[in-house]
Each structure stands twice: as structure tokens, then as C-alpha cells.
């Protein structure tokens, strides 16, 4: 473990560079890194990593290669110019433990801009909060990874272990970015992902399946509606059937460790809907998109089969409904971070040192890339990050002081986990 004096130097270095860290985060937020449009934000991060003397690697995701892995999420967009960026720090002599500092650069759509109190692509700091799409989820975390490393070095110390700084894409839709980095060969003794997690550690989270359901109808003129079949009306019946599956799975929460006390851990979200061709024609089709959660330990194929069976049963009733589902993104299983790892014990210590409180943990009904490293690399993965509000919503924001403290905790973790040598 590093000394108290070294710890003080590191945390002081975070404070000394914190204005620069906030400015860099603001610049990063100003790049609208929506899906397939992450290029300019990745350029910025590539430059920032290269300026720190890291060995750089940038590559385009390959859907055919990814499709060979069980953790792959089906792709419905072109991956042309969709790239991951990894910068690697290599000590002069690798004597300490290795570490991956991971974060995603992609953000969800901003929605109608008129509902924001300011542009979603500005990043003002108001009353202790930094605003903007992606400020919390999770560009503040990406910046914290880099500036935590800076603080260790600014304190006159050199980490003794290998560190990979990963800026990945596709976290919000497939998880294929982190999966691609894993398949490229990046491994380490521990992983930190500073997602916006309320200054806490994620103990478990759900898996997610994305699907598109297409319901077919029979078009007629509205004057003869009784002879047609309205696909939009039928789509709502299909949604009701899926809600019954959702409630059935929620009723099973007592059988799933760490989910017993959550009121409604399994959420099905109907996120998009479209249908019909003409206001005066009974619609011949309707499509709606679903995000369905599943418990850790439930194979995605098993959940998928149950969802398909639910829709197939709609075709067997007195008024048959033809509804067919296709996979459109996430096809991921959930994970549990088993307590008691050395990495978690160390994070508890650094958190206590910075925050003055014990590190809390919780279960989240959201998706996290932690599943990639936990399920497929058997690596302790600490998803731990700052307080935020309204992520995926209007006026998304992240607490500035929470970011400062999280950066200090990560910096101390780097120094203690990787080991350090005094420079000079």
C-alpha cells in the first residue's frame, strides 16, 4: 500500500488539475457522440491519450467477427468508421497488477431540444452540476479515468502495472464495443467502469434483450372496418401479452440473489412504434421495439424462447394475431459481482479514505458493460461512479464535487492496485 504522504500528494494533484478536468469533460460533452457518430469524440480522446504518451490502438468494429461470440448483440446499422480507442500505459518494468479503465463514449438521443433548459450539447456548470447529454452517462467518468492517472504521475509516482484506457462505443445498444476490446485481447487483473452510480458500487445488474415485433393486419377502407384487421389495435394486444410475461418474471424476483428486495427489477420498455400507410386505410402492419430485462443466470436464449412463445400463442386464439419478433440489439445476460475480491476490498478502502463513509453497493435494473468482463473474462469489475440526475432524460447532469471525489478514489486505487515507484 502507498504511504499516507503519497496519498496526500495524489489527492492534492487531483484538486490542482480539477479545473482542467472539468474543461476537458465539457469539451467532450460538446461532441454529439450519438450512435455511429462517435468519431469526433473518439478523435478527442485519442489525442488526449496520445498526449500522455500511451501506446495507441484504434480499430473499426467487425460485426462478422463479433457474431462468433456468445455475448454479441445483433447489429442493425453500418459499423463503417465506428471505432474503439484504447491507450495503454506500460511501465518500464511491469511489477504490479494490471488494470482496465473502461468507459463508453456513445450517448442516447437527446429528444426534443425544446424540452431542455439549454442546448444538450453545451456543458455549463450551474449550482454544482455539469449539464449536457452524456455529461453523466458517462463522459465525466471517461475523463475521470484519465485525470486520475494524471494525478498519480503528477504526484511524482509511476504506476508499476500495465493500464489500458478504453473508450468504447455501442454500450447503449449492443455492448459490442467492450466485447470487441475483449476479443482483441485486452485483459487485466481488474476493471473499473465509472458509470454514474451514485458514489456506489454495482453488485448485480440485469441482462437486456432488444427486439422488434411486427404485427400484420388486413387493410380495408374504414367504411368496411369490420372486414379488415387493424394491425395497430392488434399491436396493443401483443404489448399486453408481453406485460404479462414481465409481471411473471417480476414475481420470480425472490428466487434471484440480490434482486429479492427490488420492487420491480424486470422492466419491459416499449420504446418505439410505427404502423400503417394511410389515415383512411385500416393499417396492414405495425412494428414496435421492446427492451426486455432478464435476471443474471438466465440464458438469453431461454428468455428469448419464452418471449417468442408468448407471441406465438397470440396466433392460436379465436381472433388470431400474427406477431413475429426479431433481435435488434442487446442480447446480453446479467451478472453478479461476487463479494470479497481483493479489488473490491481495495475500492472500499480508497472510497472510505476520500468520502469518509463506507462504500455502499446496490443492484441495478439497467444494462452495464461490466457483464463483458465478469462473464467472459472472469475479471472483478467495479462499476463505480459519480452522482447524476436525468440520464437518458432532459437536462442530464452530473455532480461536480462527486466527480472530484470519484477521481480521487480511482487515483488512489490505481496507485495501490498497480503499485508505484517514486520518479527520480
ZAMARGU-4260 file (C-alpha; in steps of 0.2 Angstrom, whole numbers, plus 5000, padded with zeros to 4 digits):
<rodrens>
0) 5000/5000/5000 | 5006/5018/4997 | 5010/5029/5011 | 4999/5042/5018 | 5011/5056/5012
5) 5009/5048/4994 | 4990/5048/4996 | 4990/5066/5000 | 5001/5070/4985 | 4989/5061/4974
10) 4973/5069/4980 | 4981/5086/4980 | 4986/5083/4962 | 4968/5079/4958 | 4962/5096/4965
15) 4976/5105/4956 | 4971/5099/4939 | 4952/5098/4943 | 4948/5114/4933 | 4957/5107/4918
20) 4947/5090/4920 | 4931/5099/4920 | 4936/5109/4905 | 4941/5093/4896 | 4924/5085/4901
25) 4914/5100/4894 | 4924/5099/4878 | 4919/5080/4877 | 4901/5083/4880 | 4901/5096/4866
30) 4904/5082/4853 | 4887/5074/4850 | 4893/5056/4850 | 4876/5048/4845 | 4877/5030/4838
35) 4888/5029/4823 | 4893/5047/4826 | 4906/5045/4839 | 4921/5049/4828 | 4925/5066/4833
40) 4923/5062/4852 | 4935/5047/4849 | 4947/5059/4840 | 4947/5070/4855 | 4950/5055/4867
45) 4964/5048/4855 | 4973/5064/4855 | 4972/5066/4874 | 4978/5048/4877 | 4992/5050/4864
50) 4997/5066/4873 | 5000/5056/4889 | 5012/5045/4880 | 5001/5030/4879 | 5003/5016/4866
55) 4988/5019/4855 | 4976/5007/4846 | 4961/5011/4836 | 4950/4999/4826 | 4934/4998/4817
60) 4921/4986/4825 | 4919/4970/4814 | 4901/4963/4816 | 4905/4947/4807 | 4919/4943/4820
65) 4908/4949/4834 | 4894/4937/4829 | 4906/4922/4833 | 4905/4927/4852 | 4890/4922/4863
70) 4889/4939/4870 | 4886/4948/4853 | 4872/4959/4851 | 4864/4959/4833 | 4868/4974/4823
75) 4856/4985/4813 | 4867/4999/4807 | 4883/5000/4797 | 4899/4999/4808 | 4909/5009/4794
80) 4920/5021/4804 | 4913/5015/4821 | 4929/5013/4831 | 4935/5009/4848 | 4950/5018/4856
85) 4962/5010/4868 | 4978/5019/4876 | 4990/5008/4885 | 5002/5013/4899 | 5017/5001/4900
90) 5029/5003/4915 | 5047/5002/4912 | 5047/4985/4922 | 5030/4978/4924 | 5030/4973/4943
95) 5012/4977/4948 | 4995/4971/4944 | 4986/4976/4928 | 4970/4987/4926 | 4957/4991/4913
100) 4949/5008/4915 | 4934/5007/4904 | 4921/5019/4898 | 4908/5022/4884 | 4908/5037/4873
105) 4891/5034/4864 | 4876/5043/4871 | 4857/5041/4868 | 4847/5053/4858 | 4843/5070/4866
110) 4825/5070/4862 | 4815/5086/4858 | 4828/5100/4861 | 4814/5112/4866 | 4812/5102/4882
115) 4829/5106/4888 | 4833/5121/4898 | 4848/5124/4887 | 4857/5115/4872 | 4860/5097/4876
120) 4877/5099/4868 | 4883/5113/4879 | 4890/5109/4896 | 4888/5123/4908 | 4891/5121/4926
125) 4876/5128/4936 | 4875/5126/4955 | 4887/5112/4956 | 4880/5102/4942 | 4888/5100/4924
130) 4874/5098/4911 | 4873/5090/4894 | 4869/5074/4885 | 4882/5062/4891 | 4889/5073/4905
135) 4884/5059/4917 | 4882/5044/4906 | 4897/5043/4905 | 4909/5057/4899 | 4913/5063/4916
140) 4919/5045/4920 | 4929/5044/4904 | 4938/5060/4909 | 4940/5054/4927 | 4949/5039/4922
145) 4962/5049/4913 | 4964/5063/4926 | 4966/5050/4940 | 4980/5043/4931 | 4987/5060/4928
150) 4986/5064/4947 | 4997/5048/4951 | 5010/5054/4939 | 5009/5072/4944 | 5012/5066/4962
155) 5029/5061/4956 | 5024/5042/4955 | 5025/5030/4941 | 5012/5015/4941 | 5021/4998/4941
160) 5007/4989/4932 | 5000/4989/4915 | 4985/5000/4912 | 4973/5000/4897 | 4962/5016/4895
165) 4947/5010/4885 | 4934/5022/4876 | 4921/5011/4868 | 4906/5013/4858 | 4889/5003/4857
170) 4886/5002/4876 | 4869/5010/4874 | 4863/4997/4861 | 4873/4981/4860 | 4888/4980/4871
175) 4898/4976/4856 | 4911/4989/4860 | 4918/4982/4876 | 4915/4965/4868 | 4926/4969/4854
180) 4940/4976/4865 | 4939/4959/4875 | 4940/4949/4858 | 4955/4960/4853 | 4965/4953/4868
185) 4964/4966/4881 | 4964/4958/4898 | 4969/4964/4916 | 4968/4959/4934 | 4954/4971/4937
190) 4942/4983/4928 | 4935/5000/4934 | 4920/5007/4924 | 4915/5024/4932 | 4897/5024/4926
195) 4885/5036/4935 | 4881/5025/4950 | 4878/5037/4965 | 4895/5036/4973 | 4892/5017/4975
200) 4897/5000/4968 | 4885/4990/4957 | 4883/4972/4965 | 4872/4965/4951 | 4863/4970/4936
205) 4851/4963/4923 | 4854/4957/4906 | 4844/4965/4891 | 4836/4959/4875 | 4831/4971/4862
210) 4818/4965/4849 | 4806/4972/4836 | 4789/4965/4835 | 4780/4966/4818 | 4761/4963/4818
215) 4752/4961/4802 | 4734/4965/4798 | 4722/4966/4783 | 4719/4983/4775 | 4702/4989/4770
220) 4693/5006/4769 | 4687/5012/4785 | 4669/5011/4779 | 4671/4992/4780 | 4682/4991/4795
225) 4673/4975/4801 | 4680/4966/4786 | 4698/4971/4789 | 4711/4968/4803 | 4719/4983/4812
230) 4737/4979/4815 | 4739/4994/4826 | 4725/4988/4838 | 4732/4971/4837 | 4750/4978/4842
235) 4742/4984/4859 | 4736/4966/4862 | 4753/4960/4859 | 4760/4973/4871 | 4748/4967/4884
240) 4753/4949/4882 | 4772/4954/4884 | 4767/4964/4900 | 4760/4948/4907 | 4777/4940/4904
245) 4785/4955/4913 | 4774/4953/4928 | 4778/4934/4929 | 4796/4937/4929 | 4795/4950/4942
250) 4785/4938/4953 | 4801/4927/4952 | 4812/4940/4960 | 4813/4931/4977 | 4822/4917/4968
255) 4836/4928/4962 | 4850/4934/4973 | 4852/4952/4976 | 4835/4956/4967 | 4824/4950/4981
260) 4821/4967/4988 | 4818/4977/4972 | 4800/4981/4969 | 4801/4979/4950 | 4818/4973/4944
265) 4812/4967/4927 | 4806/4981/4916 | 4799/4979/4898 | 4800/4996/4889 | 4791/4999/4873
270) 4802/5012/4866 | 4797/5015/4848 | 4781/5011/4837 | 4776/5014/4819 | 4762/5007/4808
275) 4750/5010/4794 | 4752/5018/4777 | 4737/5030/4776 | 4725/5038/4788 | 4710/5031/4779
280) 4716/5014/4777 | 4714/5000/4791 | 4733/4998/4794 | 4741/4982/4787 | 4756/4982/4798
285) 4763/4989/4815 | 4780/4987/4822 | 4786/4991/4840 | 4803/4990/4848 | 4805/4982/4865
290) 4819/4982/4878 | 4816/4967/4890 | 4827/4964/4905 | 4832/4947/4912 | 4839/4941/4928
295) 4858/4936/4930 | 4859/4917/4927 | 4845/4917/4915 | 4852/4912/4897 | 4847/4925/4884
300) 4842/4911/4873 | 4830/4904/4886 | 4822/4921/4889 | 4821/4924/4870 | 4812/4907/4868
305) 4799/4912/4881 | 4796/4929/4873 | 4793/4920/4856 | 4781/4908/4864 | 4771/4922/4871
310) 4769/4930/4854 | 4766/4913/4845 | 4751/4910/4857 | 4743/4925/4850 | 4740/4916/4834
315) 4731/4902/4842 | 4716/4912/4849 | 4699/4915/4842 | 4705/4931/4834 | 4722/4926/4829
320) 4736/4939/4829 | 4752/4936/4818 | 4766/4944/4828 | 4784/4940/4824 | 4799/4946/4834
325) 4817/4949/4828 | 4833/4953/4838 | 4839/4971/4835 | 4852/4975/4848 | 4856/4969/4866
330) 4856/4950/4868 | 4865/4950/4884 | 4865/4941/4901 | 4866/4949/4918 | 4879/4947/4930
335) 4883/4947/4949 | 4899/4954/4956 | 4903/4941/4969 | 4908/4950/4986 | 4926/4948/4993
340) 4938/4951/4979 | 4954/4960/4983 | 4949/4973/4970 | 4933/4977/4979 | 4942/4977/4996
345) 4954/4990/4990 | 4940/5001/4982 | 4931/5000/4999 | 4947/5007/5007 | 4950/5021/4994
350) 4932/5026/4995 | 4932/5027/5014 | 4948/5037/5013 | 4941/5050/5001 | 4922/5050/5006
355) 4924/5047/5024 | 4910/5034/5023 | 4908/5016/5019 | 4906/5011/5001 | 4888/5006/4998
360) 4883/4993/4984 | 4866/4991/4976 | 4858/4981/4962 | 4853/4990/4946 | 4839/4985/4934
365) 4849/4993/4920 | 4862/4986/4907 | 4881/4988/4911 | 4896/4983/4901 | 4903/4975/4917
370) 4894/4959/4911 | 4908/4958/4897 | 4922/4957/4909 | 4913/4947/4923 | 4905/4934/4912
375) 4918/4931/4898 | 4935/4936/4906 | 4931/4931/4925 | 4938/4948/4930 | 4932/4958/4945
380) 4924/4973/4938 | 4920/4988/4948 | 4906/4999/4941 | 4908/5014/4952 | 4905/5032/4948
385) 4898/5049/4952 | 4881/5056/4957 | 4870/5061/4942 | 4852/5066/4938 | 4841/5064/4922
390) 4852/5052/4912 | 4843/5047/4896 | 4831/5062/4900 | 4830/5081/4898 | 4844/5091/4907
395) 4855/5077/4911 | 4868/5082/4924 | 4882/5076/4935 | 4888/5082/4952 | 4904/5091/4950
400) 4910/5088/4968 | 4905/5069/4966 | 4916/5068/4951 | 4931/5076/4961 | 4929/5063/4974
405) 4927/5048/4962 | 4943/5054/4953 | 4952/5054/4969 | 4946/5037/4974 | 4951/5030/4957
410) 4968/5038/4958 | 4971/5030/4974 | 4965/5014/4968 | 4977/5015/4953 | 4992/5018/4964
415) 4988/5004/4977 | 4982/4991/4964 | 4996/4993/4951 | 5009/4998/4964 | 5020/5014/4961
420) 5038/5019/4961 | 5045/5036/4965 | 5050/5045/4950 | 5069/5051/4951
</rodrens>
